[in-house]
């Protein structure tokens, strides 16, 4: 998802460096996922989220997606530097 958004924004000339944007988007996924995971496990209860269920698994999925996005942006960047 982050790569798609970065590509669309780059095509529309809203961002100059889509890889940096994708990595930042991935970092936001990691932070948001960490918050949801912490709430879901009871480590950091958030009153507004109390009625919701399944936040731990969704949080872990977001963290994983963020890490994969950051790693993917890094791989693409390293391949561009090597060329």
C-alpha positions, 0 to 999 in steps of 0.5 A: 500500500505504501509503495502504491501511494508513494508511486501515485504521489510521485506521478502527480509530482507531489513528492520528489523521492518516493522511496523516502516517502514509502519508508516514512509511511512504513515507519508510521505503520510500525508506530501505529501497529505498536500502539495497537499491539500495546493496547491489545496486550494491555501494556498501554490501555487506551480508553477510546479503544476499549470497545474494540476487539482484535487489535493485537493481531491487527497491530502485529500485522501493521508492524510487519507491513511497516517493516516489510515496506521499510526493508523493500524501500531499502532494497530498491534504494541499494539496487539503484545505488549499485547501478 
